[in-house]
């Protein structure tokens, strides 16, 4: 449901709807999955087709949310439950994914991982004591 006017401030909050990773897998990929983890976390591993809107950006990116039930996900369920409360208060229909991507992964459901770096970091150079002394004295040196 697309947001409507904010609910009455005195009205009681509706309980959060939740779903297990296995329950989400039954309707995925047709479900709209919004991952509220940081960009760095999302880029490391994510559910294919998920939309990444970090929790701290969610309030300013409401226009990026589709007009559909939003299945909210984070690493364990804490941030996504915060996002669900915020979006519910703004009139969105949300479902929190219990256990987040951790449970999704543990249950064996598809996860896309960041590709391995083509340029892995080089190990730090080791210098010998003689090489360090030469460097300190300004002489050419050889690493051995």
Z-matrix of the N, CA and C atoms (Angstrom, degrees):
N
C 1 1.446
C 2 1.514 1 108.56
N 3 1.309 2 116.43 1 131.72
C 4 1.458 3 121.44 2 176.20
C 5 1.521 4 107.99 3 -72.81
N 6 1.300 5 118.15 4 146.61
C 7 1.459 6 120.81 5 -175.75
C 8 1.515 7 112.56 6 -60.23
N 9 1.305 8 113.83 7 145.97
C 10 1.458 9 121.21 8 174.74
C 11 1.515 10 107.14 9 -116.89
N 12 1.287 11 117.28 10 -153.80
C 13 1.459 12 118.89 11 178.15
C 14 1.527 13 108.77 12 -68.68
N 15 1.333 14 116.78 13 150.32
C 16 1.463 15 119.53 14 -179.25
C 17 1.523 16 111.15 15 -60.18
N 18 1.331 17 117.76 16 145.62
C 19 1.459 18 120.10 17 179.37
C 20 1.516 19 110.80 18 -65.60
N 21 1.306 20 115.63 19 159.64
C 22 1.454 21 122.75 20 178.11
C 23 1.529 22 108.63 21 -58.73
N 24 1.310 23 116.40 22 128.78
C 25 1.465 24 121.14 23 -176.11
C 26 1.525 25 111.86 24 -58.91
N 27 1.340 26 118.00 25 -28.52
C 28 1.457 27 120.82 26 -178.99
C 29 1.514 28 113.14 27 -87.36
N 30 1.320 29 117.80 28 -8.77
C 31 1.457 30 121.01 29 -178.08
C 32 1.531 31 110.01 30 -71.39
N 33 1.339 32 117.09 31 142.98
C 34 1.463 33 118.67 32 178.94
C 35 1.534 34 110.61 33 -68.65
N 36 1.312 35 115.62 34 146.17
C 37 1.464 36 120.73 35 178.14
C 38 1.516 37 109.57 36 -72.50
N 39 1.323 38 114.87 37 140.58
C 40 1.451 39 118.99 38 173.89
C 41 1.516 40 108.05 39 -76.68
N 42 1.343 41 117.58 40 147.17
C 43 1.463 42 118.42 41 178.53
C 44 1.523 43 110.66 42 -64.59
N 45 1.328 44 115.41 43 150.00
C 46 1.459 45 120.32 44 178.65
C 47 1.523 46 109.68 45 -68.36
N 48 1.310 47 115.11 46 136.36
C 49 1.456 48 119.69 47 172.42
C 50 1.522 49 107.13 48 -83.98
N 51 1.316 50 116.62 49 139.21
C 52 1.458 51 120.67 50 178.43
C 53 1.519 52 109.82 51 -130.33
N 54 1.331 53 114.46 52 160.72
C 55 1.450 54 122.03 53 177.46
C 56 1.523 55 106.97 54 -144.22
N 57 1.307 56 116.34 55 148.55
C 58 1.461 57 120.07 56 176.29
C 59 1.527 58 109.25 57 -81.90
N 60 1.320 59 115.96 58 166.86
C 61 1.465 60 120.50 59 176.09
C 62 1.529 61 109.74 60 -59.87
N 63 1.324 62 117.06 61 -41.94
C 64 1.467 63 120.12 62 178.86
C 65 1.527 64 111.42 63 -64.96
N 66 1.324 65 116.61 64 -37.52
C 67 1.464 66 120.17 65 177.28
C 68 1.523 67 111.52 66 -64.48
N 69 1.333 68 116.84 67 -41.50
C 70 1.454 69 120.78 68 177.10
C 71 1.523 70 110.39 69 -64.44
N 72 1.334 71 116.93 70 -40.59
C 73 1.466 72 121.01 71 -178.90
C 74 1.532 73 111.21 72 -59.58
N 75 1.330 74 117.66 73 -30.12
C 76 1.464 75 121.28 74 179.91
C 77 1.525 76 112.44 75 -67.72
N 78 1.324 77 117.21 76 -27.04
C 79 1.477 78 120.25 77 -178.70
C 80 1.523 79 113.04 78 -110.79
N 81 1.333 80 116.76 79 -8.53
C 82 1.452 81 122.19 80 178.45
C 83 1.518 82 107.89 81 -78.00
N 84 1.316 83 122.43 82 141.98
C 85 1.459 84 129.12 83 12.36
C 86 1.528 85 114.53 84 -93.41
N 87 1.338 86 117.58 85 8.01
C 88 1.465 87 119.05 86 179.68
C 89 1.528 88 112.35 87 -70.46
N 90 1.334 89 117.70 88 -20.96
C 91 1.465 90 121.63 89 -179.47
C 92 1.524 91 110.32 90 -75.71
N 93 1.330 92 116.12 91 147.99
C 94 1.460 93 122.05 92 175.80
C 95 1.524 94 107.97 93 -88.99
N 96 1.338 95 116.00 94 105.43
C 97 1.463 96 121.77 95 -177.66
C 98 1.524 97 108.76 96 -99.19
N 99 1.330 98 115.56 97 123.04
C 100 1.469 99 121.63 98 177.47
C 101 1.523 100 107.24 99 -113.24
N 102 1.318 101 115.29 100 117.39
C 103 1.461 102 122.91 101 -178.82
C 104 1.524 103 107.43 102 -95.55
N 105 1.332 104 116.82 103 117.56
C 106 1.470 105 120.69 104 -175.89
C 107 1.523 106 112.70 105 -98.30
N 108 1.335 107 117.14 106 14.14
C 109 1.464 108 119.85 107 175.03
C 110 1.522 109 109.65 108 -72.93
N 111 1.316 110 116.34 109 168.83
C 112 1.463 111 120.84 110 178.35
C 113 1.526 112 109.67 111 -63.65
N 114 1.313 113 115.90 112 163.20
C 115 1.465 114 120.15 113 178.15
C 116 1.519 115 111.19 114 -60.95
N 117 1.331 116 116.62 115 -38.91
C 118 1.458 117 120.62 116 -179.97
C 119 1.519 118 110.65 117 -63.59
N 120 1.338 119 117.04 118 -45.40
C 121 1.463 120 120.34 119 178.34
C 122 1.525 121 110.75 120 -61.65
N 123 1.327 122 116.17 121 -45.48
C 124 1.464 123 120.92 122 -178.34
C 125 1.522 124 111.11 123 -63.49
N 126 1.331 125 117.22 124 -40.01
C 127 1.462 126 119.21 125 -177.02
C 128 1.529 127 112.04 126 -68.57
N 129 1.320 128 117.47 127 -22.51
C 130 1.459 129 121.27 128 179.12
C 131 1.521 130 111.67 129 -73.59
N 132 1.337 131 116.65 130 -46.18
C 133 1.462 132 121.78 131 -179.96
C 134 1.527 133 108.12 132 -158.60
N 135 1.344 134 116.05 133 134.74
C 136 1.461 135 119.49 134 -178.53
C 137 1.520 136 111.02 135 -153.76
N 138 1.326 137 115.15 136 162.07
C 139 1.463 138 121.05 137 174.98
C 140 1.522 139 107.17 138 -76.04
N 141 1.326 140 117.88 139 126.40
C 142 1.469 141 119.64 140 179.69
C 143 1.531 142 111.45 141 -54.01
N 144 1.315 143 114.66 142 133.06
C 145 1.461 144 120.52 143 179.26
C 146 1.514 145 115.27 144 85.56
N 147 1.342 146 117.34 145 -2.35
C 148 1.468 147 119.22 146 -179.63
C 149 1.529 148 110.02 147 -73.71
N 150 1.319 149 114.54 148 152.63
C 151 1.460 150 122.88 149 177.92
C 152 1.520 151 107.10 150 -100.09
N 153 1.335 152 117.82 151 124.02
C 154 1.465 153 121.10 152 -179.41
C 155 1.515 154 110.41 153 -96.77
N 156 1.338 155 115.59 154 112.28
C 157 1.463 156 122.43 155 171.87
C 158 1.523 157 105.76 156 -130.90
N 159 1.344 158 117.46 157 100.05
C 160 1.460 159 120.10 158 -178.31
C 161 1.530 160 111.79 159 -55.15
N 162 1.320 161 115.56 160 144.60
C 163 1.463 162 121.69 161 -177.33
C 164 1.521 163 111.82 162 -50.88
N 165 1.332 164 117.67 163 -42.04
C 166 1.463 165 119.55 164 -177.26
C 167 1.530 166 112.90 165 -71.89
N 168 1.331 167 118.60 166 -9.27
C 169 1.463 168 122.24 167 176.33
C 170 1.524 169 112.76 168 -106.08
N 171 1.312 170 116.77 169 -8.05
C 172 1.457 171 120.96 170 -170.47
C 173 1.525 172 113.11 171 -57.15
N 174 1.320 173 117.83 172 -45.46
C 175 1.460 174 120.61 173 -178.49
C 176 1.513 175 113.83 174 -60.34
N 177 1.320 176 117.22 175 -30.74
C 178 1.467 177 120.68 176 -179.06
C 179 1.528 178 112.92 177 -93.68
N 180 1.329 179 117.04 178 -2.32
C 181 1.469 180 119.92 179 -177.28
C 182 1.527 181 112.67 180 -121.25
N 183 1.311 182 116.67 181 26.72
C 184 1.463 183 120.08 182 -179.61
C 185 1.527 184 111.70 183 -58.92
N 186 1.319 185 117.53 184 -31.73
C 187 1.466 186 121.13 185 -179.84
C 188 1.529 187 111.44 186 -65.50
N 189 1.334 188 118.14 187 -19.53
C 190 1.459 189 121.78 188 179.59
C 191 1.531 190 112.71 189 -81.83
N 192 1.327 191 117.17 190 -9.60
C 193 1.460 192 120.40 191 -177.44
C 194 1.529 193 110.54 192 -83.17
N 195 1.321 194 116.79 193 133.25
C 196 1.467 195 119.61 194 178.72
C 197 1.531 196 111.62 195 -73.68
N 198 1.310 197 115.19 196 162.38
C 199 1.456 198 121.95 197 178.34
C 200 1.528 199 107.86 198 -84.59
N 201 1.321 200 115.89 199 80.01
C 202 1.460 201 122.16 200 -176.90
C 203 1.521 202 108.26 201 -160.92
N 204 1.322 203 116.21 202 168.13
C 205 1.458 204 119.54 203 171.39
C 206 1.523 205 107.09 204 -65.53
N 207 1.318 206 116.45 205 131.29
C 208 1.465 207 122.38 206 -176.26
C 209 1.527 208 109.55 207 -103.07
N 210 1.320 209 116.04 208 121.45
C 211 1.458 210 122.63 209 176.34
C 212 1.520 211 106.40 210 -95.26
N 213 1.333 212 116.34 211 108.49
C 214 1.458 213 122.43 212 -171.34
C 215 1.524 214 110.80 213 -95.15
N 216 1.328 215 114.30 214 137.71
C 217 1.450 216 121.15 215 -171.61
C 218 1.520 217 109.97 216 -141.17
N 219 1.332 218 116.02 217 144.04
C 220 1.469 219 121.07 218 171.54
C 221 1.519 220 106.72 219 -140.36
N 222 1.310 221 117.67 220 -149.05
C 223 1.455 222 120.17 221 -179.51
C 224 1.518 223 112.61 222 -77.12
N 225 1.336 224 116.62 223 -38.53
C 226 1.464 225 120.17 224 -176.16
C 227 1.528 226 114.16 225 -135.94
N 228 1.311 227 118.18 226 -16.90
C 229 1.463 228 121.46 227 -179.71
C 230 1.518 229 114.46 228 122.78
N 231 1.324 230 117.94 229 -12.97
C 232 1.469 231 120.37 230 -177.11
C 233 1.533 232 112.01 231 -72.32
N 234 1.330 233 117.40 232 -54.26
C 235 1.471 234 119.99 233 -179.38
C 236 1.522 235 111.50 234 -64.91
N 237 1.337 236 115.89 235 -37.24
C 238 1.465 237 117.98 236 -179.17
C 239 1.528 238 111.05 237 -68.57
N 240 1.327 239 118.65 238 -30.36
C 241 1.467 240 119.37 239 175.97
C 242 1.529 241 110.34 240 -70.10
N 243 1.335 242 117.32 241 -34.60
C 244 1.470 243 120.07 242 174.35
C 245 1.526 244 109.84 243 -64.14
N 246 1.320 245 116.56 244 -43.12
C 247 1.467 246 120.96 245 179.01
C 248 1.520 247 110.29 246 -63.38
N 249 1.327 248 116.89 247 -40.26
C 250 1.469 249 120.30 248 -179.82
C 251 1.526 250 110.91 249 -62.17
N 252 1.314 251 117.32 250 -43.76
C 253 1.470 252 120.20 251 178.78
C 254 1.536 253 110.75 252 -61.71
N 255 1.326 254 115.34 253 -45.38
C 256 1.458 255 119.17 254 -179.40
C 257 1.530 256 110.93 255 -61.46
N 258 1.331 257 116.25 256 -46.79
C 259 1.465 258 119.60 257 -177.93
C 260 1.523 259 111.90 258 -70.72
N 261 1.323 260 117.65 259 -37.02
C 262 1.467 261 119.95 260 175.85
C 263 1.528 262 110.51 261 -59.90
N 264 1.324 263 116.36 262 -40.92
C 265 1.464 264 120.80 263 178.95
C 266 1.524 265 111.63 264 -64.17
N 267 1.315 266 117.12 265 -20.79
C 268 1.470 267 121.83 266 178.93
C 269 1.527 268 111.78 267 -99.45
N 270 1.324 269 117.02 268 6.59
C 271 1.449 270 120.75 269 174.61
C 272 1.512 271 116.67 270 95.20
N 273 1.324 272 118.32 271 4.72
C 274 1.463 273 120.80 272 178.22
C 275 1.527 274 110.18 273 -80.65
N 276 1.313 275 116.22 274 155.01
C 277 1.456 276 122.41 275 173.41
C 278 1.519 277 107.44 276 -97.91
N 279 1.326 278 116.44 277 120.08
C 280 1.465 279 120.63 278 -174.46
C 281 1.520 280 111.45 279 -130.26
N 282 1.315 281 114.62 280 156.88
C 283 1.457 282 122.76 281 173.04
C 284 1.528 283 106.21 282 -137.70
N 285 1.323 284 116.84 283 126.32
C 286 1.461 285 121.76 284 179.47
C 287 1.529 286 109.29 285 -86.76
N 288 1.330 287 116.37 286 132.37
C 289 1.463 288 121.30 287 178.27
C 290 1.530 289 107.76 288 -86.86
N 291 1.337 290 115.91 289 108.08
C 292 1.467 291 121.48 290 -177.79
C 293 1.523 292 110.34 291 -62.83
N 294 1.321 293 116.27 292 129.17
C 295 1.460 294 120.98 293 178.17
C 296 1.515 295 114.42 294 84.16
N 297 1.329 296 117.70 295 -8.02
C 298 1.453 297 122.49 296 175.26
C 299 1.515 298 114.15 297 57.71
N 300 1.320 299 113.97 298 -155.58
C 301 1.462 300 119.51 299 -177.54
C 302 1.524 301 111.58 300 -66.12
N 303 1.317 302 117.06 301 -23.07
C 304 1.463 303 120.32 302 177.71
C 305 1.523 304 110.43 303 -60.45
N 306 1.335 305 116.54 304 -48.64
C 307 1.468 306 120.04 305 179.10
C 308 1.522 307 111.47 306 -70.65
N 309 1.334 308 116.94 307 -35.77
C 310 1.469 309 121.19 308 177.02
C 311 1.532 310 109.53 309 -57.41
N 312 1.330 311 115.74 310 -47.86
C 313 1.458 312 121.87 311 179.94
C 314 1.531 313 110.91 312 -65.03
N 315 1.332 314 116.74 313 -47.40
C 316 1.474 315 121.17 314 -178.65
C 317 1.522 316 111.85 315 -59.57
N 318 1.329 317 116.31 316 -31.79
C 319 1.465 318 120.30 317 -179.71
C 320 1.526 319 111.94 318 -80.06
N 321 1.329 320 116.91 319 -3.54
C 322 1.458 321 120.60 320 176.07
C 323 1.514 322 115.12 321 85.27
N 324 1.326 323 117.63 322 18.16
C 325 1.461 324 121.11 323 179.83
C 326 1.530 325 110.00 324 -82.72
N 327 1.346 326 117.70 325 159.49
C 328 1.479 327 121.05 326 -174.01
C 329 1.528 328 113.94 327 -61.09
N 330 1.318 329 114.12 328 134.57
C 331 1.458 330 122.75 329 176.26
C 332 1.530 331 106.98 330 -135.12
N 333 1.319 332 116.19 331 136.28
C 334 1.459 333 121.35 332 174.24
C 335 1.523 334 107.39 333 -97.85
N 336 1.324 335 115.84 334 129.96
C 337 1.460 336 121.17 335 -179.21
C 338 1.512 337 110.13 336 -106.40
N 339 1.317 338 115.87 337 153.92
C 340 1.460 339 121.01 338 177.20
C 341 1.526 340 108.02 339 -63.02
N 342 1.334 341 116.95 340 140.11
C 343 1.466 342 118.70 341 177.53
C 344 1.527 343 110.18 342 -66.18
N 345 1.310 344 114.83 343 150.83
C 346 1.469 345 119.64 344 177.18
C 347 1.520 346 108.90 345 -64.04
N 348 1.287 347 116.35 346 142.76
C 349 1.456 348 121.50 347 -179.33
C 350 1.526 349 110.24 348 -65.71
N 351 1.337 350 115.52 349 135.98
C 352 1.461 351 119.72 350 176.50
C 353 1.521 352 110.88 351 -73.70
N 354 1.302 353 116.63 352 -23.51
C 355 1.460 354 121.94 353 179.81
C 356 1.521 355 108.99 354 -121.25
N 357 1.335 356 117.22 355 77.13
C 358 1.465 357 117.87 356 179.99
C 359 1.516 358 110.51 357 -61.26
N 360 1.313 359 117.24 358 150.54
C 361 1.465 360 119.25 359 -179.52
C 362 1.521 361 110.52 360 -60.48
N 363 1.316 362 114.64 361 140.69
C 364 1.461 363 120.04 362 179.36
C 365 1.518 364 108.59 363 -79.50
N 366 1.331 365 116.48 364 143.29
C 367 1.465 366 117.75 365 176.75
C 368 1.522 367 109.40 366 -65.54
N 369 1.309 368 116.69 367 150.86
C 370 1.470 369 118.83 368 -179.92
C 371 1.525 370 110.93 369 -61.83
N 372 1.335 371 114.38 370 144.57
C 373 1.465 372 118.99 371 178.08
C 374 1.516 373 109.44 372 -71.25
N 375 1.304 374 115.31 373 140.32
C 376 1.465 375 119.91 374 176.45
C 377 1.520 376 107.88 375 -102.42
N 378 1.263 377 114.60 376 137.54
C 379 1.459 378 119.41 377 179.14
C 380 1.524 379 108.79 378 -116.21
N 381 1.305 380 114.03 379 145.80
C 382 1.461 381 119.01 380 174.90
C 383 1.517 382 108.36 381 -82.44
N 384 1.295 383 116.48 382 163.35
C 385 1.457 384 120.65 383 177.44
C 386 1.528 385 110.03 384 -59.99
N 387 1.318 386 116.82 385 -40.67
C 388 1.464 387 120.63 386 178.95
C 389 1.526 388 109.90 387 -63.36
N 390 1.329 389 116.57 388 -42.89
C 391 1.463 390 120.73 389 178.91
C 392 1.519 391 111.78 390 -62.53
N 393 1.337 392 117.24 391 -39.53
C 394 1.463 393 120.40 392 177.89
C 395 1.521 394 111.40 393 -67.17
N 396 1.320 395 116.33 394 -40.26
C 397 1.465 396 119.51 395 177.91
C 398 1.523 397 110.77 396 -64.54
N 399 1.346 398 116.51 397 -43.03
C 400 1.466 399 120.12 398 177.11
C 401 1.531 400 110.45 399 -61.21
N 402 1.322 401 116.71 400 -42.46
C 403 1.460 402 120.87 401 179.40
C 404 1.525 403 110.06 402 -61.72
N 405 1.342 404 116.18 403 -43.57
C 406 1.443 405 121.67 404 179.82
C 407 1.537 406 110.76 405 -63.37
N 408 1.318 407 116.96 406 -38.24
C 409 1.470 408 121.80 407 -177.96
C 410 1.527 409 111.75 408 -83.19
N 411 1.348 410 116.97 409 -6.17
C 412 1.469 411 120.39 410 178.28
C 413 1.508 412 114.10 411 82.51
N 414 1.320 413 117.49 412 16.87
C 415 1.474 414 121.00 413 178.80
C 416 1.521 415 109.83 414 -92.83
N 417 1.321 416 115.01 415 152.65
C 418 1.483 417 117.36 416 171.93
C 419 1.527 418 108.08 417 -61.65
N 420 1.312 419 116.00 418 145.38
C 421 1.460 420 118.69 419 -177.73
C 422 1.521 421 110.31 420 -137.18
N 423 1.305 422 113.79 421 165.74
C 424 1.471 423 122.12 422 178.44
C 425 1.511 424 108.13 423 -122.73
N 426 1.324 425 117.25 424 134.02
C 427 1.464 426 120.58 425 175.41
C 428 1.515 427 108.69 426 -86.84
N 429 1.280 428 116.26 427 131.00
C 430 1.467 429 118.93 428 176.16
C 431 1.495 430 109.25 429 -132.77
